[in-house]
Every structure is written in structure tokens, then in C-alpha cells.
Amino acid sequence: MLFLSLVAVPLLRQASDPPSAQRGFISLARRFRTMVWIALFILVATGSVLLGNILNFGVPVFSWPPVVLTKLILVFLLVLVSFTHDRIMGTKVRNLKSKAASELSFGEGLLLRFTPLLGRLTLLLGLGVLLSAVIMVRSSG
């Protein structure tokens, strides 16, 4: 996520041939997509196992530590936003990119502008998950 946001996007903006650079960026992002989904699966699987070390599942959810609830919400949102970005909006955007700008409706143009923000939101959610994990480890020690 950091590589795409901090390296690939700035290079894309400096490209002398934006359509070619856009295709290169999409190809690069697709290569990373598999690794991202594997990492998300590992995050959820290991987190589910480790959650038993931190929590007593016999108590109500609302009595769990706030940092645990925050991390669970962030992980859920990260998976949801990643799925929406990759599987739902990605397909629509690919189809819209083949249209001329004058053929796009207002909503389609908005979708084209909004989709990159979802990518940035996944980065922020990932950093939030990391921060909450650090806080959990520091507070339980």
C-alpha cells in the first residue's frame, strides 16, 4: 500500500504519456492485489487465534478493551473497503476508462474520481490496524 501510494502514484503523475503510465500502474496494482489479499487473510486468521489470548469470550463484547474493539472495527472496514475497491468498483472503473470523457454521466465521472480515494482509505485503515496492534501490545505488557 505504501509503495503504490508513495512511489507509483507520484511517478504516474510525472509521466510524459499518462495513458501508458496508467496502464502500467494498473498492471502493478494487480500484481500487488494477490499479496494484499494473502496478507489480509493472514491478518484475520492469526488475529482470530491471538484474540483468545487477550480476551475472555465469556464477558459481553462491550466490556472488551476499547483498543481491541477499535482494531476489530478497523480490520472489518479494511476488508470491506478493499473488497469494494478491488472487486466492485475496479470492474466498473475498467469499463468506464474505455469511454471518452464526454460520454460519461455525472455519476460515472464521480466514480472515476472517487475510486482512487478508496485506495488511499485502505492505506489509512491499514496504518490504523498497525497502530492499534502496537497499542494493544504496549498496554498488555
Secondary structure, 3 states (H helix, E strand, C coil): CHHHHHHHHHHHHHCCCHHHHHHHHHHHHHHHHHHHHHHHHHHHHHHHHHHHHHCCCCCCHHHCCHHHHHHHHHHHHHHHHHHHHHHHHHHHHHHHHCCCHHHCCHHHHHHHHHHHHHHHHHHHHHHHHHHHHHHHHHHHC
